[in-house]
């Protein structure tokens, strides 16, 4: 209670308002998500530039959408980290050293190969988010809501990309 507040007042003292502080484990969970989303973005551009073959254009354009969504999701989580008092690290050295996504091959890849490669990477990125979701949800349900949306997007992209190689 402030000195000027009347007895029984519900006003809080400014010095008592600190905001949410993320635990180190919470920050590390979000950091891993950011890293894998950045890597997905980078691998998406690599695939986009080097895919060849039948239905090239469709997959080429689809990969651009995935890249945009991955970049936006990484930015959303990194900015959430800043809002919660932690510091994201998106440097290329950090991403290369800590990503959990499989390495993407060099050179041209056929549409069919890219479909398979990218389906795996989308599922891997979604798995990273799912793996850390419960820890995040225990500490901050608001951030977990952001993760729900990212999972939905990644899994939808995985389904849509994988459909290219499916036959009945």
C-alpha positions as CSV (number, residue, x, y, z in Angstrom):
1,X,0.0,0.0,0.0
2,X,1.3,3.5,-0.8
3,X,1.6,6.1,1.9
4,X,-1.2,8.1,0.3
5,X,-3.5,5.2,-0.2
6,X,-6.4,4.8,2.2
7,X,-6.6,1.9,4.6
8,X,-8.2,-1.1,2.8
9,X,-7.2,0.2,-0.6
10,X,-6.3,-2.4,-3.3
11,X,-3.7,-0.2,-4.9
12,X,-0.2,-1.7,-5.1
13,X,3.0,0.1,-4.6
14,X,5.0,0.7,-7.7
15,X,8.1,-0.9,-6.2
16,X,6.2,-4.2,-5.8
17,X,5.3,-4.5,-9.5
18,X,8.1,-6.3,-11.2
19,X,6.4,-8.2,-14.0
20,X,6.8,-11.9,-15.0
21,X,10.4,-13.2,-14.9
22,X,11.0,-16.3,-17.0
23,X,13.0,-19.1,-15.3
24,X,16.3,-20.2,-17.0
25,X,14.6,-23.4,-18.1
26,X,11.7,-21.5,-19.7
27,X,14.1,-19.2,-21.5
28,X,16.1,-22.2,-22.8
29,X,12.9,-23.8,-24.1
30,X,12.0,-20.7,-26.0
31,X,15.6,-20.3,-27.3
32,X,15.5,-23.8,-28.7
33,X,12.2,-23.1,-30.5
34,X,13.6,-19.8,-31.9
35,X,16.7,-21.6,-33.2
36,X,14.8,-24.4,-34.9
37,X,12.4,-21.9,-36.5
38,X,15.3,-19.9,-37.8
39,X,16.9,-23.0,-39.2
40,X,13.6,-24.1,-40.8
41,X,13.5,-20.6,-42.4
42,X,17.1,-21.0,-43.7
43,X,16.5,-24.6,-45.0
44,X,13.3,-23.5,-46.6
45,X,15.2,-20.9,-48.7
46,X,17.8,-23.5,-49.6
47,X,15.1,-25.9,-50.8
48,X,13.2,-23.0,-52.6
49,X,16.3,-22.0,-54.6
50,X,17.4,-25.5,-55.5
51,X,14.2,-27.6,-56.1
52,X,13.8,-28.9,-59.7
53,X,11.4,-31.1,-61.6
54,X,7.8,-31.6,-62.3
55,X,5.5,-29.3,-60.2
56,X,8.6,-27.2,-59.4
57,X,6.7,-23.9,-59.4
58,X,4.0,-25.0,-57.0
59,X,6.5,-26.3,-54.4
60,X,8.8,-23.3,-55.0
61,X,5.9,-21.0,-54.0
62,X,4.8,-23.2,-51.2
63,X,8.3,-23.1,-49.7
64,X,8.2,-19.3,-49.7
65,X,5.0,-19.4,-47.6
66,X,6.7,-21.8,-45.2
67,X,9.7,-19.6,-45.0
68,X,7.6,-16.5,-44.2
69,X,5.6,-18.4,-41.6
70,X,8.8,-19.7,-39.9
71,X,10.4,-16.3,-39.9
72,X,7.3,-14.7,-38.4
73,X,7.0,-17.4,-35.8
74,X,10.7,-17.0,-34.8
75,X,10.2,-13.3,-34.5
76,X,7.1,-13.7,-32.4
77,X,8.8,-16.0,-29.9
78,X,12.0,-13.9,-29.8
79,X,10.0,-10.8,-29.1
80,X,8.0,-12.7,-26.5
81,X,11.3,-13.6,-24.9
82,X,12.3,-10.0,-24.8
83,X,8.9,-9.0,-23.3
84,X,9.6,-11.6,-20.5
85,X,13.1,-10.4,-19.7
86,X,15.2,-13.0,-21.6
87,X,17.5,-12.5,-24.5
88,X,17.1,-14.6,-27.7
89,X,20.2,-15.6,-29.6
90,X,19.6,-15.9,-33.3
91,X,23.2,-15.6,-34.5
92,X,24.2,-17.9,-37.3
93,X,26.9,-19.6,-35.2
94,X,24.3,-20.3,-32.4
95,X,21.7,-21.6,-34.8
96,X,24.2,-23.9,-36.5
97,X,25.6,-25.2,-33.2
98,X,22.2,-25.8,-31.4
99,X,19.5,-26.6,-34.0
100,X,17.9,-30.0,-33.7
101,X,16.8,-30.1,-37.3
102,X,18.6,-32.5,-39.6
103,X,21.1,-30.9,-41.9
104,X,19.8,-30.1,-45.4
105,X,21.7,-31.5,-48.4
106,X,23.6,-29.3,-50.8
107,X,22.8,-28.9,-54.5
108,X,19.7,-29.4,-56.6
109,X,17.0,-31.7,-55.3
110,X,14.0,-33.1,-57.1
111,X,10.5,-32.0,-56.2
112,X,9.8,-35.5,-54.7
113,X,13.0,-35.4,-52.6
114,X,12.3,-31.9,-51.4
115,X,8.8,-32.9,-50.4
116,X,10.2,-35.8,-48.3
117,X,13.0,-33.7,-46.8
118,X,10.8,-30.8,-45.9
119,X,8.0,-32.9,-44.5
120,X,10.6,-34.3,-42.0
121,X,11.9,-30.8,-41.1
122,X,8.4,-29.4,-40.6
123,X,7.6,-32.3,-38.3
124,X,10.9,-31.9,-36.5
125,X,10.2,-28.2,-35.9
126,X,6.7,-29.0,-34.7
127,X,8.2,-31.7,-32.4
128,X,10.5,-29.1,-30.9
129,X,7.6,-26.8,-30.0
130,X,5.6,-29.7,-28.6
131,X,8.5,-31.0,-26.6
132,X,8.8,-27.6,-24.8
133,X,5.1,-26.8,-24.7
134,X,4.2,-28.2,-21.3
135,X,7.1,-26.5,-19.5
136,X,6.2,-23.2,-21.0
137,X,2.5,-23.8,-20.2
138,X,3.2,-24.4,-16.5
139,X,5.1,-21.1,-16.3
140,X,3.2,-18.9,-18.7
141,X,-0.1,-20.0,-20.4
142,X,0.0,-16.8,-22.6
143,X,3.2,-17.9,-24.2
144,X,1.8,-21.5,-24.6
145,X,-1.0,-20.0,-26.6
146,X,1.5,-18.6,-29.1
147,X,3.1,-22.1,-29.3
148,X,-0.3,-23.7,-30.1
149,X,-0.6,-21.5,-33.1
150,X,2.9,-22.3,-34.3
151,X,2.3,-26.1,-33.9
152,X,-0.9,-25.8,-35.9
153,X,0.8,-23.9,-38.7
154,X,3.8,-26.3,-38.9
155,X,1.6,-29.4,-38.9
156,X,-0.6,-28.0,-41.5
157,X,2.4,-27.2,-43.7
158,X,3.7,-30.8,-43.1
159,X,0.4,-32.2,-44.2
160,X,0.1,-30.0,-47.3
161,X,3.7,-30.6,-48.4
162,X,3.6,-34.4,-47.8
163,X,0.4,-34.6,-49.9
164,X,2.5,-34.0,-53.0
165,X,4.1,-37.5,-52.8
166,X,0.9,-39.3,-51.7
167,X,-1.0,-41.6,-54.1
168,X,-4.2,-43.5,-53.7
